[in-house]
């Protein structure tokens, strides 16, 4: 179907859009593939950095007494330093090396390796690895118009798609682990910015940091229901205190509930 800057264009597997072809990933075979269906039947919560994160009180277990899995993105660990099972880090502006060194998660810290990003912070990646973390592979972080990296259900063998935002890496990973309930918290996907609890890109002159390119991030979110229906049709999804995701087609609520 052609190419852009040497990247092959293909039709996305879960929509009618065109996508860039994902490449096999040695990093993901080593670090992600072992999690395939490891948490089958469990409940997971993905914690984004939106303002509604401040309305959430973590719950330890599901109705069957199984511990709930928590996956956070970038500076979320500042809001919930003790509940995270997984942390996905991509922003060198948000996460300092001492943060990575001192942070303890229950399972793993992951740092994105963008194959074509010459500006990524190799030293920070080394700190993640030195503190017990792992890298995962993705294509160049691209959130512009035209074909983009697609979401994939085989992140154990291919690069992660959805490089428009770190939350999409967490989505692909958590679904890959086999959970049957998934809640989104703080995934506001609008222009209200980031919660101050995460200190994301916040400075004295910008007391309320804004989400970069919210319309483009929302466009990526619009692909997620199609992806879930195509590859994980039995997973039950609910958005807690929704804002930008109110009309995405999933259940909504104010607390974790399994109804």
N, C-alpha and C positions, 0 to 999 in steps of 0.2 A: 504493500500500500504506500510505499515511499519511505522517506526518512527526513529528519530534521537534525542538522549538525551531526550527522553520522548515527543518530539514534533511530532505530526502526520503529515505524508506526504500525500498530495492529488494532483490531477492533477489541474493545474491552469485553471481558467474559460476562459481565453482569449488567451492562447497559449498552445502548446503541452508539455510545461515544467512541471516539478513537483515542488510543492510549499509546504510550511509549512501551516498548517491550522490555520487561524486567530481565535482569541478568542473573545467572546462578551466583550464589554467594557461599564461599568457603566459610566465612565467619558465621553465617547463620546455620550451616550444617553442624558446626561445632557447638555453638552456643544457644541456638534456638530450637533445633530439631528435638533435643531430649525432652522438651516440654509438650510435645504432641500428645493431646488427650490425657495429660497427666492429672488434670483436675476435672475429669469427666463427672458431671452431675453436681458440681459445686456452684456456688454463687460468687460473683465478682462485682466489685465497684471500681469504676474508673473515675479518678478525681482530676478534674480540670482546674484551671486557674481563675475562673470567672468569679464575680462577686457573690453569686449564690452559694459558693463554697462555705461562706461564713454562716449560712443557715443550717449547716449539716452537722449532726452528731453521729459519729461512727457507731455501728452496731457490731458486736463481736462475732455473732453466730447466726446461722439461718434457723428456721423453725425446727429442723432436724438435729440441731446442735453442732452442725459442721461449721468450722471457722470460715468466715467470709474472707475472700481474697481482695486486697486493696492494691491497685496500681495507680501511682501518681506520676505527674508530668512536671518536669523542671522544678520550679521553686515550691511546689505543693508540699514538699517535705517540711517546710517551715510552719505550715498550718497544722500538719498532722505528723509530727516527727516519730511517733511510736506505733502507728497502725500499718505502715506500708509494708507490703510483701515485695513489691516491685517498684522501682523508680526508673523512668525513662528520661534521659538527659540529652538535650541537643543544644541548649543555649549557653555559650561560653560567657555571655554578658550577664546571665542570671545566676549561675552556679559557680561559686568560687572554689578553688582547690581545697581550701580548708573545710568547706562544707562537705565535699565529697569524702575527704579523709575521715571526718568525724561522724558522718551519718551512718547509722546502722539500720538496715532493713532486714526483714525476716527471711527473705529469699535472695533476690539479686538486684543489683544496680546495673543498668544498661546505658551505654553511651553510643550515640549514632556515629557510624563511620560512613560519611558521604563520599562515595567513590570518586566523584569529580569535583569536590570542593577543596580547592587549594588553600582556603583561608581557615579551615577548621583548626581547632586548638589541639594539636597532638599532645602537648604537655598535660592538658586537662584529661584527655583520654587515658594517658598513662597513669594519672592519679586514680581514675575510676578503676582501672585494672589492678593497680597496686593495693587498693582498698577492698579487693574481692569482687570487683565488678567485671562486666563483660561488654565487649563491643557487639553491635549488630550492623549489618550492611544495608544501605539504601542508596538509591540514585541521588543525583544532585537535588538539593532542596529547592523545589520549584513550585510556585503557587500562581503563575501567570496564566494568561489565556492559551488556547490551543491544547494539543495533547499533553497529558501529564502522566506521571507514574501511577498505574492503577493499583487499587487494593488487591491483595492476593491472599488466598487461603493456604498457600504453601510457603510460609515465611521460614520454614525449616530448610528450604533448599534454594529459595530465590530471595533477592533483595526485597526489603519492605517497600511497598508503594505508599501513596498518600503522603508524600513528603511536604505537603502544604502546612502541616502542623504536627507536633509531636504526639498529640492525642490520637492521631490515626495509626501511629505505630503501636500504641497501647491497645487500641481496638483490635488490630490484626493479631497481635500476640495473645491477648486474653481469649479471643474466640478460638484460636489455634489450640489452646490448652484444654478445650472440651467443656467449658462451663455451660450450664443450662439456664442460668439466670444472670442477667447483666444489667447493672444500674449505672446511669451516667449522672455524676454530681459535679457541679461547677463547670459544666460544658455549656456555657451560655451562648456561644456562637452569635453574638451580636456586637454592637458598638459601645457597650457599657464598660469595656476595659477589663482589667485584671483586679482581683481582690488584693487589697493592701497586705494581706497576710503572707503573700508569696514574695513580696518585694520585687515583682517582675518589672524590669526596665523603669524603675521609679527613681526620680531625682527630685531635688528641691524645686526645680522649675516645672515639674510635671507630677503634681500630687495624685492625679488619678490616671495611671498609665492606660493607654488605649490598645485594643487589639489591632494588630497590623492587618490591613486588607480584609475586613470582616466579610465583605461580599464574596471574596474568593474562597475564604475558609468555609463559608456557608455553602458555597457551591460544592465543595468537597464533601461536606456533611450530607448533602442531598443524595450523594452516591451510596452512602453507607446502608440505607434500608434495602436497596437493590442488591448490594453485596451480601447482606445477611440472608435475604430470601433465597439467593442463588446457592449459597454455600453452607449456611447454618439456619435452615428454616425452622428448627425446633427450639431455638434459643429464645427465651422470653426476655424482652428488653423494656425497661422503664426509665424515663427521664425524671429526675427529681428537681422540683422547683424550676421548670423549664422557662426559657426566654426565647432565644433564637430557634430552639428546636421544638417549639410548641406544636407546630403543624407538620412535623416530619412523619407522623403516622404511627408512632409508638405510644404506649401507655404513659401517663404522667401521674405524678403524685408529689406529696411533700415529705414523705418518709419512706424508708424501705418497707415494702410489703410484698407478699408473695401471692396476692389474690389474682 
